[in-house]
Amino acid sequence: MKKYWSCSKFADWLRGTSKPRSGTSQEWNDWQKKAKEKKLRYWLAEDGLDFLEKVILWPINFISEIRFYINNRYLIKSHALTSNLRRGTWYDFDTRLLHTAFDELVNFVEIELAWMHAISSSTKRNFLRLGRWRSAEAGLAYLDWASHLKMDEDWIDKNDPDYGQPTQQALAAQETLRLYRWWKEERPKRPDPIDASGLAEYYKEKRHEAKTCGDSFLHHTILNKKDGQLRNLSDLYHRIEKQQEEEDTAMLIRLVEIRQSLWT
């Protein structure tokens, strides 16, 4: 992760005040007001070092911009949403919407958050981020760390009633983890409504009977609306299907509600 010269220890010395690691909007405003009391030193540490950094590192930054463009445009394709739906098969928009959203959530956890874990871990990986290095383990490790963040002295006073409570980042990480596991682990285990309702077994039995009794038997059982068993099984099938669709919608809404926290 890049550390700007204006955020270095040398900048703190030059400025005469230490830049906080984190804080509320009010705390940042208070710090900036105090730091600007030393006008020249503040300008040298903020604007001066930023300008000097841009000039000296221009060749390196230019090469990096080319590399990032190629990466974002052709490899990661950060301008688009993609899914793991089978290529060459038609899917209605509602299906594409659900799968692209959650497949991209998986990519976010296993690629972007995995990268965040890698660069912040004590055992950093030495690799060039050109492509899509993926690690579910690293992404989940980052979420586990973020899920346990608490409001401490870096955020609020010890006497504040929210002291020791989960931060907004922690709450968002917990929800991200729940959604990720639902899509990766829980949803794939849901039974097919046609199997869970018994319709599949019903049709199998009727087809077997039709081979024995002839096609007329099949017509009068499966296709006959007066078949009470078929009607009951069909009703159960539709109830299960509706429950699963409602669950998909509810989880998609939850994903949309935390979208502003899904960035690195």
Secondary structure as GFF3:
##gff-version 3
##sequence-region A 1 264
A	DSSP	three_ten_helix	5	7	.	.	.	ID=ss1
A	DSSP	alpha_helix	9	15	.	.	.	ID=ss2
A	DSSP	alpha_helix	25	35	.	.	.	ID=ss3
A	DSSP	alpha_helix	39	43	.	.	.	ID=ss4
A	DSSP	pi_helix	44	48	.	.	.	ID=ss5
A	DSSP	alpha_helix	49	56	.	.	.	ID=ss6
A	DSSP	alpha_helix	58	70	.	.	.	ID=ss7
A	DSSP	pi_helix	71	75	.	.	.	ID=ss8
A	DSSP	alpha_helix	93	107	.	.	.	ID=ss9
A	DSSP	pi_helix	108	113	.	.	.	ID=ss10
A	DSSP	alpha_helix	114	120	.	.	.	ID=ss11
A	DSSP	alpha_helix	136	147	.	.	.	ID=ss12
A	DSSP	alpha_helix	168	181	.	.	.	ID=ss13
A	DSSP	pi_helix	182	186	.	.	.	ID=ss14
A	DSSP	three_ten_helix	187	189	.	.	.	ID=ss15
A	DSSP	alpha_helix	193	196	.	.	.	ID=ss16
A	DSSP	alpha_helix	199	213	.	.	.	ID=ss17
A	DSSP	alpha_helix	215	221	.	.	.	ID=ss18
A	DSSP	alpha_helix	228	257	.	.	.	ID=ss19
A	DSSP	three_ten_helix	259	261	.	.	.	ID=ss20
###
